[in-house]
C-alpha cells in the first residue's frame, strides 16, 4: 500500500503564506511607481499631440482671419451686463473635429484642459482690452485681438498649456486660475504650445513667466 507524507497533505503553513504575501507587497511597491510614471509619460505624449493639433487648427483660424488669434473669454462681462463673448472652443469649433483634444488626461479635477469649458479656468492667453493691459499692448481702445506679427518673440510666448496663470501681476489676462498653475509646479512642469506653433514640456520658471507677461511683447 502506497503511503503519502503528512507534509504533502498540509499545504502551506500560515508563516509561508505571510512570507509570500510580504514578497508580493514588496514587488508591488517597487513596480507600481514605475507603472505610474510610465502612464504619466504616456499622458504627456498624448497631451503634446493634442497641443500640436490645436496649434494646427489655430493656424487655419489665423489664415482665415488675417493672421489674428481667436478670442479666449472675457469672464467678467456677465458681471457688468456686457455682451457675452465666444470662448476659445466656440471660436475654434469649425476647425476641430475631435472635442477630446481639449482634455488632457495628465490632469485631474477641473485643471488644465479640463477647465477650458469654465470661463475662469481658461488656459489660453488672450489680452482683454482694459487699463491693466495698456502698458503691454498699447492703446486698449484700438486693440481687441492680437496677431503673431505683434509679438516680438513668438517662440518664447506661451499660448496654450496645462495649468494656468500665476499671481496678481498677470491680471491683464482672462481665465486666470492660480491653483491650476501651482498644481503644475508640483509635478515640475507642464506641456506648452508657443505662439510660433511649437510645443514641448517645460519646467515651470515663475520668474521667466512673470517677465513675459509684464513686459511688452
Secondary structure, DSSP 8 states (H G I E B T S, - for coil): -----HHHHH---HHHHHHHHHHHHHHHHHHHHHHHHHHHHHHHHHHHHHHHHHHHHHHHHHHHTTTB------TTGGGGT------HHHHTGGG-S-GGGG--TT--TT-GGGGTTSGGG--B--B--SGGGHHHHS-GGG-SS-BGGG-S-GGG-EEEESS---SGGGTTBTT--HHHHHHHHHTTEEEEEETTS-EEEEE--HHHHHHHHHS--
